Every structure is written in C-alpha cells, then in structure tokens.
C-alpha cells in the first residue's frame, strides 16, 4: 500500500530535516567554500529549516484546540512560509524557494505524481530565483533529484519517489567538485548541495519510515582563509563564470513587502550593485539576499521597491569584538543551562545559571536560547545543552549570538549531571577563558547514567529488552536490563564506581520509588568507602533517575 503524503508526514519531514542538519551542521560549515568561504552554510540551512519546522508545529497547535488536524495544503504552505521568513544566507534563501515551489504543487496534488512535479518545479524555480546560476551547486543537485524521479513515473508510492530523489541528489553531490573549480581545488563537495541531500534524505525517511543510507563523511578540509567572490564577479573569454579572490564586503538580507513589478526592477538594481543575488517569494512577500560593497544602497533599493524589514547586514571577515581585558562581572556573563524538570530548573538557577526549560513533545528553538542571553544583556555567554540531541540547536544559538558580538563558549554537556558539575566550579569573577576551561574540565570528568523504562521490545547493546523493563544507560548506551528499578540502579552504580570516583550525584524524578534515594546512598556508604553522595529532586518532568560520578 502506498505511503501517504499528508500533514503529519510534512511535520515529520521538517523535524527529521532539522535533526539531520543539526547533526551535519558543523561538517557542512567546514566545507563551505562557495560562494563565500565564510563557514556558515550548515548553520544557515539549519536556521531556515528550524523556522519552517516551528511554523508547522504552530499550525498543528492551532488545530489541536478544536481536535482537528491541518490539511496537507495547510502544512506545506505553512512550511514554505516559515522557511521564507526565516531564510538565512545564500543557501537558506535558495532552500526556501525550493520548498515554496514544492508547496504550490503538493497543496493541490499530494501524491507520487505530484511529488515528481513538485521536485521539477522546485529546481526550475530555484534557477529563476538566482541571478546568475552556477553548476556544481545546490541548484545542480536539485535538478538531479528531479531527474532521478523520471524512473518512478509508474509508481504511486511517494516514498519511492522521495528515495529516488535522494539517491539522485546524493550521486550529483559527489560530482560537484568536478563541476566547480573552487570545490575541486579545496577537495570538497558543495556545502549547499550537501545540506539539500540531508533535507531530501529526511523526506525519504518521513515517507518510508526508514532512514536512507547515510551520506559518507565530508572531506575534512577547512575553507580557505580568504573569501572567494561569486561567479558573476568575473567571466573568462568564453563567458563562463569563474571565481576571483576578494569580492563584496557585505551580505545584505531582508524581507520585503512589494508587488511583482517592483521586485523585477529591484532585481536589476541589486544585480548592478553586487553579486550572489537571490530573490525568492511571491504573493507580495519576498526574501532578498545579495552581496554588495554598498550595503546602504542595497537597502535603499528595497525601500524604493516596497517595505523592507528584518534587515540583516553582515561584514565578511569582520573580526569578533575584543573581549574585555578585566574579569567579567556576573552581569556581563551569562551561564545558560537547558534543563527539563522544575526541580532541576530551580537548582541550576540557584547555582547562577539562566535556565531555558524544555517541554515534553516540543522541540527547543535556537532563538529561545539566544533570546535569554540578549535579555540578560550579557557580553559573554557559556552554554550548557545538557543533552546530546540538543547540542546542534544550542550550537546554532551560539552562532546567532556571535553574530550579535557576544563572546560565546559551548560546553558539550551530554547530561544535566555534567551541567551541575560545571556550575559547581563556575566563578563569575574569573576571566572568561579560565572559567570555561574549569567548567569544561569538571563536566568532562563526570560520567553519567540514566534509568528509563522500555516502552516496547527492542534490541539494545545489552541484549533484547521487553516493554516495562528498566534500562540502565551509561554514557548514553544501554548497559543493564532489569525488572526492578532499585536493583538496576545499584548495578549501574557499581559498574560506574568500578572505575573509581569520589562523588556520586543522584537526581530523582517524580516517578522514582520513594525509598530509592535512601537505598542507593546506603549502598554507596557500605560498598564504596570514601565516596560521597549528594541527592537532588528533579521534580515534575525530569527523568526517572540520573546518576553522575566524579
């Protein structure tokens, strides 16, 4: 039976694409050499998809109040609008246009044939949106994705179409170094194309329920230190575009409310001012992206065309603001902890952190993390994600804050017990670098474990578990399977302390057995001499049991 391309699938697509880009963001940033080697393509794509995903979640929330679900037309149009208003950078703007073109087709024909048409329309629309299209970029990858679906003309399964598109894009991405000189010289594939492959892989997974084969690791070369200009910066005798060092000094992006005729005139004006021009949108709302030397002229052209807003101007290669030479005060440095559970939130706040709470079933947005630092007016920020899956989101928040001139350090805490250890050694009066080093060392010296209840039968590193089993996870992997919470917790503790330790931290959730804390503390006193134990109440919303060993 063919898989369904409905509103729920669109929501899943957005969430899987956000997860995939979060996992690959740093690698994509590292291979970003075109059109400008500013190392932010992965971040820009992540932020664009994050805006799309949040918009789709919001429309689902709106329908939930009435007990209904949105139509696929509502979902795809909302996704496209969210991407448009949140598009960042050259790659994010192109992705927004791809999603917009797909949404226009899928809103009317959400089946396999419609998906083939949508992918073809997306590729054509993206080429039209870019003033001077260049092969070997995400445009080429988008076209290859559409071409690959021709072999699926007889199928009525959207999942088969999406998988073919992913495979075609994957193959095209591998060819990009031979199509674009700057990629070949750097030994990398196109960064924007790599991100598009991740988005198409997420679509295939959302429709089929199975993840496609993972893309091989990107070449580990760093982008050149000197940015390259865009292809329309210079052309050879045959008229083919080529890249030259240097290029415009500023990236200008803004949303624009304007009529179609005014936008056509604007394209001509901006094309004469600079390069890397991409204008996407329609229906009176547009996203404008261009690289220029005269940022003021680019904005003035937008004013002539309509009403520009959300104006962002970035100076390529601008050095980060110098850090203050004196130690930062508490007011000048924010320690941001992402936590679940009201008890943990209070604990981290008492330790001097600004808390960003997570809510069950609701994805964390990078804007939430960045906003708490902005509200605090901090010049320096230390971010503690306290969850492995949240690291990409918090890393994207760090990029946003750095663009604001904030000095940021992300300590990759994978559990809140590591965050607690880091907060325990935080000293506001210490120099920023010294504080970060001390907090990172404390977090890194803390092993972590968690107890959870299995929801269904599955394979684990410790064997097969059944629904209702208690799982003991050490450093993220299932190490113990048991039926009794207390016995499983003691087994986990013994395994962790076998490698040594001086302090055990226990964080108990509201569903933990009432005597669990006393029994675990007694066991540590009797079986592990000279090891201290400290216990905290995680409160509502926290895990069954968290364990930290320092």
N, C-alpha and C positions, 0 to 999 in steps of 0.2 A: 504494500500500500504506500503511495507517495507520501512523503513528509509534507507538512503544511507550513506555508509561509504566512503566519498570522502575526498578530500584535505581540504575543508572548515570544515568538521567535525573534522579532525585531529587538525586543528588550534584552533577550539573552545574547543576541549578536553584539549589542552595544557593550554589555558587561564583559563578554569574553574578549572583545577587541580592546577594551580598556585594560583588562588583565594582561593580555598578550603584549601590548605596547608598554605597559608598566614593567614587565619582565625584560623587555628588549631595549628599553629606552636608552640606557647608558651605552650599549653597543651601537645603536643607531646614531646617537650623538657622536660617538668616537669616529665613525666613518663618514661624517658629514663634510665633504669637500666641495660640493656643488649645490647651489650656485655661489654660495659664500661659505668659506670654511670657518663658520662660527660655532660649530659643535652644538646645535640646538634642535636639529630636525626631529629627533626622537621625542624630545620634550614638547615641541610644538604640536606634533601629531597626538601625543598623549592628552594635552590640554584641550585640543579640538574635540577628540572623542569623549573626553570627560564631560564637556559641555553638552554634547549630544546625548550621552547616557543620562545625565541629570534631567534633561528636558523630557526624555521618555519616561523616566521614573515619576516625574511630576504629573504627567498626563495620566499615568496609571493611578496615582494617588487621588487625582481629581475624580476619576470614575469610581474608585473604591467606595467613596461616600454613598453612592447610590446602589452599590452592589453589582455594578456592571463592569465590563472591560472595554477598552477602546477598540475601535476597528483597526485593521491593518493600515488603512489610509491615514487615520489619525496618528498612528505610531510612526510611520515612515516620514510623514510630513513634519512631525514634531522633531524627529531625529535630525532631519535635514536643517530645520530652522535652528536647532540648538548648535549644530556644527557651524552654521553660518555666523551666528552672533559670537561664537567662542573661538573662531578660527585664529590660529597663531602662525605667523611665519609663512613663507612661500609654500611649503609642503602642506601645512594645515589648511591654507586657503584653497589649494587645489583639491584636497580631500573633501572639503565642504562642497565644492562644485560637483565632484563625483557623486556624493551622497544625495545632493539636490536633484541631479538628473535621474538617478535611480528611483528616488521617491516619486517623481512625477509619473513614471511608468508603473511602478508597483502599486501605487494608490488605486490605479484603475485595473491592473491585471496582476494580482499576486499569485502567480503560478509559475511553472517552469518556463513556459514560453515568455511570460512577462519578465522573468529574471534575465533571460538571454537578451531581450530587448533593452532592459534597464542597463545592463553592463555595456552594451554597444552605445546606448545614448550617453552614458556617463563618460566613456572615452572620448566621444566626439565633442561633448560639451566642454570637457577639460581643455582640449586643444584650442577651442574657440576662446576660452577664458584667458589663456596665456598669450601675451602679445607676440612673443617670438618663441614658438615651441622648439624644443631641442630633443633629439633622440638620445636614448640611453638614460632617460629619467623615468619618473613615475608615470609620465604620460605614455611612454613606450610599454611599460608594464601593464597599465590599464588596458591598452589596446590588445596586448597579447592575451590578457584574461578574457576579453570579449571574444577574440578569435577562437580561443580554445573551446568555447561553448558551442561552436558550429557542429562539433561531433555529437552533440547531445540533442540535435533537432528532433529526434523521435521520442525522447523521454518526456514523461510527465512528472518527473521527480525533481523538485527544486534542489534537493540535496546533491543530486548527481551533477546538476548544472554548476552549483557553487563549488563543488570539489574540482570539476574540470577547470573552472576559472582560476582557482587557487593553484592548481598544477601548472597551468599555462603561465601564470604570473611568476611562479617560482622559477620556471625554466627561462623566462625572459629576463628575470633579475640577474641570473648568472651570466647573461650575455652583455650586460650593461658596461663592464669595463672595456670591452672591445668596441663599443659604440661612442664612448665619450672619453676623449684623451685624458682629461684630468683624473678620471676614475682609474684608467689604466696605469697612469704614472704612479698613483697612490696605492694601487693594488687592492682596491675596494670596490664593492658593488654600490649602486646608487642608494643613498640613505632613504630618500623619499620612497623609492620603489620597495625597499626592504620593509618599510612601515606599511605600505599598501598590501604587500604579501601577508603580513600579520593580520591586517583587517579582513582580508579575503579568507584566510585560514579560520578566523573566528566565525565568519558567516557559514563556512562549510561545517564547522563543528556545531553551530547553533541549529542548523537544519538536519544534520545527520545524527547528532548525539555522540559522535566520536571525533576526537581530535585528529586532524590530518598529520602526516609525517612532519616532524619538526624541521624547520629550516636549519641547515648547517651553520655553525658559528661563523660570524662575520670575520673577515680578516682583521687582525688586531693592530692595524697601523693607525697612528693618530693623524688627524688632519694637519696639513701644513700650517705653519705659524702665520704666514702672510696670506690674507684672504684673496681669493680669485674673484675677478669680476664676472658678470654674467655674459652669456654667449653673444648678446647683441651689443656688447661693448666694443667689439671689433670684428671684422669679417675679412677673410682672405680673398685672394684674387678671384676665386671661383664663386664667391658669395656665401661660402659656408661659414657658419659662426665658429669662432674659436675663443679661447679664454686668454686673458691678459692679466698680469698682476695688478693689484690695486682695485679700483672700482669706486662706486659711490660710497660716501661716508655714512649715510643714514638709511635705516629701514623705516618706512612710514606705513602704518596700518590704521585704517579707521572704518567704522560702519557708516554708511551713507544712505540717507533717505532722499531719493531722487527719481525722476522719470527716465524712461529708457533713452529718449533722445539726448537728454543732458548727459547721461552716462557715456554715450558714444562719443560726445565731444570731449568728455573728461579723459577717455582712453587716449585720444590723440594728444592732449596736453601733457599727460603724465608720461607717455611714451617718448615725447621730446625732452622731458626733464631728466629721465634716468632709464633704468632697465629693470629686469625681473618683475615686469608689470603683470599682475593678475587681478582681474576684476570679476567677482562671482556674485551670483544672486539673481534677483528678479522680483517682479511684483512690487516695486517701489523700495525694496531694501537690498543693499549691496554691501559686500565686504571688499575693500580696496587695499591692495598690497603693492608697494613699489620701493625700489632702492634709488635714492637720489642724493645729490650733494646739497641741494637747497630744500630742506625739509619744510620751511615756511611756504615756499611756492607750491609744494605738493598739497599742503593743507588748504591754501587759498584757492587752488583749483577745485577742491572739494566743496568749498563754501560757494563758489560760483555755480556749481552743479546742483547743490541741494543743501541738506543739513548733515554735516559730518559730526560724529560723536564717538566716544570711546577711542579717542586718538592716542596712538602709541608710537613714540619715536625712539628708536634705538640707534646709538652710535656704535658702528662696528669697531671692535678693537679697543673700545674705551676702557681704561684701567679701572679696576674697582676702587671705590673711595678708600683713602688711607684709614687704617684703624687708629683709634685714639691711642696715644703713647702712654697715657696713665691707665691704671687699672679701672675697668668699668664698674660703675656702681650698680646696685640691684635694679635701679630704674632703667639703666642703659642696656641691660642684658636680660633677655627672656629665655627661660628654660621651658620648653613646650613638651608636655607629655601627653601622648594619645593613650587613653585608658578606657576600659569597659568596667562597669560596676561603680555604684555610687560610693561604696566604701573606699575603693582604690582612688577614686577621684579626690575624695577628701584627704586621703593620706598624702598623695602627691602634691596637692595644694598646700598642705601644712609644711611640706619639705621645700616649698619655694617655687614650685612649678606652676606654669599656666596650663590648665587642663583643657584638652579637646576630647570630649566624651564620644565614644562610638555607640551606635544604636543598632540593636539586632535587626538584620534584614535591610539596613540602609547603608549603602556604600559611602565611605568617607570621601569628601571632596578636598582637593589640594587647596582650594580657595578658603575653606574653613580654617585650615592650619595657618595659612599666610595671614588671614584676617586677624587672628588673635595677637600676632606679633605686631601688626600695624596698629591695632587698638592700644597696645601697650606702649607704643612709641619707642620701641627698642632699636638701638643701633647694632646690637649683636644678638644672635639667637642660637641656641643649641636645641636641636630637635631630637626627640626620643620616640620613634614609631611604636616600639614595644610589641610588634607583631610583624612577622616576616612578610606577610601578604600586604601590609600597609606601607612597606618601605618605598615602593615606586611612587605612591601618592604623596608621601612626605618628601621624597626627593624632588618631585615636581613643585611642591610648595617652596622648597629651598631655592629652586631656580627662579621662581616668581619674586621671592624676597631679595635675592641677589640683584635682580633687575631693578629693584627699588633702592639699591645701595646699602642693603643690610648685610652685615658680615655674618655668615651662616655656617654652622657645622652640624652635620647629621651623624649622630652616633647610632650605628645599626643594631639597636637593641631588638632582640627577637622575642622577648617575653617581658612582661611588666616587672618580674623579679630582677631582671637585669637593669631595668629603668630605675627601680628602687635603689639598687646598689650604686648606680651612677649618681642619683640625687643625694645619697648619703655622704658623698665626698665633695659635692659642689660647694664652692666658696665664691660668693659674689665679688669679694674684694680681690680675688686673684686675677692675674692677667688672663685674657680670653684663651690664648693658646694653652697656657698651663692648666686652666680649668678643664678644657676639652680633653687634654691628654689624661688628666687624672680621672675624669669621668669615664672615658673610653676604656682605660685600664681596669677600672672597677667593674664595668659591665662585662668586659671580656673575660674576667677572672671568675665570673658567676655562671655555673652550669645551671640549666633549667629543666624542669619536668612539669608534666601536667597529667591530671587524671580526667578521663572523659568516659562517657557511656556510649557503646556502639549502638548505632541506630538500625543497622542491618548486617547480615552476614557478608563478610568480605575477607580478602586476603590482606595480610599485613606482614611486616618484617619479622614478627614473632609467630607467625602461623595464621590459621583461619580463626576469625572471631565470629561469634553469634550475636544476634540482636540482644541487647541487655547486658553484654559483657562489660566489665570495667577494663579500660585500656590505660596502661601506663606509658606515656610518651616521654622519652628522654632526648633532649636536644632536637625535638621535632619528629623523631621516629618512634613507632610503636615498639616497645622493648618488653612489655609484660602484658599478658592477658589473664584476667582473673574474674571471679564471680563476686568477691567481697571487696568493698571499697577499702576498708582498713587494711586488710591483708595485702592487697595490691599496692597500696601506698607504702607500706613497710618494706615490701620487696623492692620498690623503686628507690626508696631512701637508702637501703643497704647497698644497692648497686652503685648509686652515686657516691656514697661515702667510702666505698671500697678504694676509690682513687684519692682519698684524702679530703679534708675540708675542716673549716674552723667554725663556720656559722651556717645554720640552716634557716631559711626563711620560708614560712608557710602562709599561703593566702587562701583562706577558706571561703567557698561560695555559699550562698544561702541554702543550697540543697545538700550540703555536706552533712554526714551524720553528726549529731550533737556532741558525741564524745570523741570525735576524730582527732581534734587538736590535742586533748589530754593524752590519748593513747600514743600518738606519734611523738610527743615530747617525752613521755616516759620511756619509749623505746630508744630514743636517741640518748637519753641520760644513762640507761642501763647498758646499751650495746656499743656506744661510741663515746668514750671518755674524752673530755676536753673539747667537746663540740657544743656550742651554744645554739639555742633555738629561739626564734622570735616569731610571733604569730600575728597576723592581721586578718581582719574581716573584710572580704572582698565586697560584700553587700549585694544588693539586687543587680542582676545582670552579669555577674562575674562567673568564671569557670568553676567547676566542681572543686578542684584543688590545684594550686600552683605551688611548686617547690623550687627554691633556689638554694644552691650550695656554693659558698665562697671558701 
